[in-house]
């Protein structure tokens, strides 16, 4: 598997609820149709009233079956056909604060029961 992560902030003037609703009902299905992720997870920080504002509104995890699938997705992402994603992102994301990177996942197994 190949994994990437993106940190995304909502567009100014948009509430957390509006951001999450748009992402889940419109953008996520659009992405899955065009990128065919092996797994696609959105992590929304839980924010309490007495906590500081987090720097991002969602941490997104994208899994691809292999390096070739990731390469195809990135090629599509840079193509003129992907314009619809840039336009959609501009509707609800503060695009100047999108940070993305490929990661190497290291997992520590849970301890065995005695």
GIRAPE-V776374 format. One record per helix or strand of 3 or more residues. SS is the DSSP state (@ for helix, = for strand). FROM is the first residue (numbers start at 0). TO is the last residue. If there is no record, write none. Layout:
SS,FROM,TO + SS,FROM,TO
//
This chain:
=,1,7 + @,15,34 + =,38,42 + =,57,63 + @,66,76 + @,79,91 + @,94,96 + =,98,102
//
